[in-house]
Amino acid sequence: MLNFLIIAASAFSQTLTCSDIKNGVFISFSKTDGSKTIYTRSGDVQKEFNASTRENVLWDLEWINDCSYYLEYNSGLEDQPKKELQMLKKHKILVQITSVSNDYYVFQSYLDKESNPIILKDTLWIKQQRDAKNRLINNPRIDSVIAVQKAAYKSSLARTA
């Protein structure tokens, strides 16, 4: 019985890989104002929802391999400057996942191809993921991790004011 518990515990605590986060719900925090954006990825679609602006962006998603995918603008951001929208319609965004843990993953993105300069390097916190049987699994620690992140952000603002 003890061996079964050890095996079950070790299987549960295994570190996630890129293929584990192809579908799920992920959260990002703006470094400028601490606002939260929720990313929902399912199949060949990624939806972004910015909670503070109530803005949605829809992307068509194409996986190249387990750790890289292209995002192609579909809709949203209608209030953005016309030049920004034209740029998004003209280019694809290449996203490469550089590291994955049980709570978050780090990525970097480029316009069109990896040889272009990095346009964004950031962290997405893992709220939910799909298991091998395509069942949705919640990350029970993420809400406390998010609270700590938000408190650290507010603290840094207080020190600079």
C-alpha positions in Angstrom: 0.0 0.0 0.0 2.8 2.4 0.8 4.4 1.8 -2.6 1.2 2.7 -4.3 1.0 6.0 -2.4 4.6 6.9 -3.2 4.0 6.1 -6.9 0.7 8.1 -6.9 2.3 11.1 -5.2 5.3 11.1 -7.5 3.1 10.9 -10.6 1.1 13.9 -9.3 4.1 16.0 -8.6 5.8 15.5 -11.9 6.8 18.7 -13.6 4.6 19.7 -16.5 5.9 19.9 -20.1 5.0 22.1 -23.1 2.5 19.4 -24.4 0.6 19.6 -21.0 -0.3 23.2 -21.6 -1.5 23.2 -25.1 -5.1 23.7 -23.8 -6.1 25.4 -20.6 -6.6 28.7 -18.8 -3.6 30.9 -18.0 -3.2 34.3 -16.3 -0.8 37.2 -17.0 -0.2 40.4 -15.0 0.7 43.7 -16.6 4.1 45.0 -15.3 2.8 48.6 -15.7 -0.5 48.5 -13.8 -0.9 45.0 -12.4 -4.0 44.3 -14.4 -4.9 40.7 -15.1 -5.4 39.1 -18.6 -6.9 35.7 -18.8 -5.8 33.5 -21.7 -8.1 30.5 -22.7 -6.5 28.1 -25.2 -8.5 25.3 -26.7 -7.6 23.5 -29.9 -6.7 26.0 -32.6 -8.1 29.1 -30.8 -6.7 31.3 -28.1 -8.9 33.9 -26.4 -7.5 36.8 -24.3 -9.7 38.7 -21.9 -8.3 41.8 -20.1 -10.3 42.1 -16.9 -9.7 45.9 -16.4 -10.5 47.0 -19.9 -13.1 44.2 -20.5 -11.5 43.7 -23.9 -11.5 40.4 -25.8 -9.0 39.3 -28.5 -9.4 36.2 -30.5 -6.4 34.5 -32.1 -6.1 31.5 -34.5 -3.5 29.2 -33.1 -1.2 26.8 -35.1 1.2 24.6 -33.1 4.5 24.0 -34.9 5.8 21.6 -32.2 5.1 21.0 -28.5 6.8 24.3 -27.4 6.2 26.6 -30.3 3.1 28.0 -32.0 1.9 30.8 -34.2 -0.9 33.3 -33.3 -2.8 34.9 -36.1 -5.1 37.8 -35.3 -8.7 37.0 -35.7 -10.8 39.7 -34.0 -10.9 42.2 -31.1 -8.9 45.3 -30.3 -11.2 47.5 -32.3 -10.4 50.5 -30.1 -6.6 50.2 -30.7 -4.9 52.6 -33.2 -5.4 51.7 -36.8 -1.7 51.1 -37.4 -1.5 48.6 -34.6 -4.5 46.6 -36.0 -3.0 46.7 -39.5 0.3 45.3 -38.1 -1.5 42.5 -36.3 -3.5 41.6 -39.5 -0.3 41.6 -41.6 1.9 39.5 -39.3 1.8 36.3 -37.3 3.3 36.1 -33.8 5.6 33.2 -33.1 5.5 32.1 -29.5 8.2 29.9 -28.0 7.7 28.4 -24.6 11.2 28.5 -22.9 10.4 26.8 -19.5 7.5 25.2 -17.7 6.8 24.5 -14.1 3.7 23.3 -12.3 2.5 26.8 -11.6 3.6 28.9 -14.7 5.5 28.9 -18.0 7.8 31.4 -19.5 7.6 32.4 -23.2 9.0 34.7 -25.7 7.4 36.0 -28.9 8.5 37.3 -32.2 6.9 38.9 -35.3 6.8 36.2 -38.0 10.1 34.3 -37.2 12.6 33.6 -34.5 15.4 35.6 -36.3 13.4 38.8 -35.6 13.9 40.6 -32.3 11.9 39.4 -29.3 8.8 41.5 -28.9 7.7 40.1 -25.6 9.1 37.8 -22.9 6.7 37.1 -20.1 5.2 34.6 -17.7 1.8 33.0 -17.9 0.4 31.5 -14.7 -1.3 28.1 -15.1 -4.9 28.2 -13.7 -6.1 25.1 -15.5 -4.7 22.4 -17.8 -5.9 19.3 -19.6 -4.6 15.8 -18.5 -3.8 12.9 -20.8 -7.5 11.9 -20.9 -8.4 15.5 -21.8 -10.0 16.2 -18.4 -9.7 19.7 -17.0 -7.5 20.0 -13.9 -7.4 23.1 -11.7 -4.2 24.3 -10.1 -5.2 24.6 -6.5 -2.2 26.8 -5.6 -2.6 29.4 -8.3 -5.0 31.7 -6.4 -2.5 32.0 -3.5 0.4 32.5 -6.0 -1.6 35.2 -7.8 -2.4 36.9 -4.4 1.3 37.0 -3.6 2.2 38.4 -7.0 -0.5 41.1 -6.7 0.7 42.0 -3.2 4.3 42.2 -4.3 3.2 44.5 -7.2 1.3 46.8 -4.8 4.2 46.9 -2.4 6.6 47.9 -5.1 4.2 50.7 -6.2 4.0 51.9 -2.6 7.8 52.1 -2.3 8.1 54.1 -5.5 5.4 56.6 -4.6 
